[in-house]
Each structure stands twice: as structure tokens, then as C-alpha cells.
Amino acid sequence: MKKIKGKNKIKFLKIKKAKISRKWINWLNDPEVRKYSTQKIKHTYLTQKNFLKNKLKDKSSIIFGVFLNKEHIGNLEITRINHFHKHCEIMYIIGEKKYWNRGLGTLIVKFGVNYVGSKLKLKKIIAGTFANNFSSKKVLKKNGFKIEGRIKNFYSNLGKRKRIDKLVFGKFLA
């Protein structure tokens, strides 16, 4: 596992318009990339553009493109932002498989936690994941999230009889 260091520049750019790349659509249609996604439909330019237009109108969501050395490699979404109760949910994806297992997920979530605390001034973040998504569980734990709940048999397992539990992680920001 080669970690990302030094000369590699990771940037988070807030997505402000419905600009979709072929690369992004390819991630969403790659069975390995979306293995732990709840989105199982075939994505097209039009479906993704409509999704992004709706997200950009939604005042309770912020989406960042994640770029490494100017290459779009993934996304971070802060959603269900509730300023009254001061909480939100965080979701993330690294679509470029060549960057998996290099510590980027941890950096992406760390950025999200810092943004939620310093810019949004929220106090609680949650994240859900498939119980068998070991990489995501590791990323969340490295960022100080704790398992706060398990929802039994929540996810379908693509035609297999056994369903998968959902784990709900939480982090309180002092």
C-alpha cells in the first residue's frame, strides 16, 4: 500500500454547477466502485445531471469534488445539514480505483469533519455504511467516529439470500 505524500496535492472544490464528466459516470456504473453504494441503477449523463441539479438546489447539501494533482478522483457530500439541531451526514466515494488503499479516504473524511466543525459550526456528524465495508469502517474509526447503531438486514445483497446490516457511525464535535 503506497500512501499519498509530499508532492501530491489533494484539493476539495465545492461543486457549484451541474457539470458531469464521463469519468464520474463510469465510476457510478462500475460494479466494483459502487459495491457499497445504495445506487444500483444504470447511470447516464442525463440521470447524473438531474441528480446534481437537484442536489445543488438543496440547501441542506454540499458536494465537493476531490482532486489529486488536478485529477478528479472522487467526491465528498455533506448532506442532511440541520442548523437548528446542528448535525449532518457525510458520504464519500473514491471512484479512481488506482487510489484505493492509500489513505485518501481518511484524508477526505478528515477534511469533511473539519469543514463541518469550522465552517458550518455543527456539533454532530453521522455516516452510514454496509457492515461488511471494512475499508469505510476503518476510515471512519481513524477519524474518531464510533459505532452508534446497527440496523439489521437493511441492505439487499444483490440477489443473494442473506441481507446486510447497516452500521451507523457518529462523531460529536466539541
DAVEN-V694736 format. One line per field, one symbol per residue. burial: + if it has 9 or more other C-alpha atoms within 8 Angstrom, else -. A space follows every 50 residues. Layout:
burial=???
This chain:
burial=--------+-----+--+-+---++-+++---++--------+-+--+++ -++-++----++++++++----++++++++++---+++++++-+++--++ -+++++-+++-++++++----++++++++++-+--++-+++-+-+++--+ +-+++++-----+++++++++---
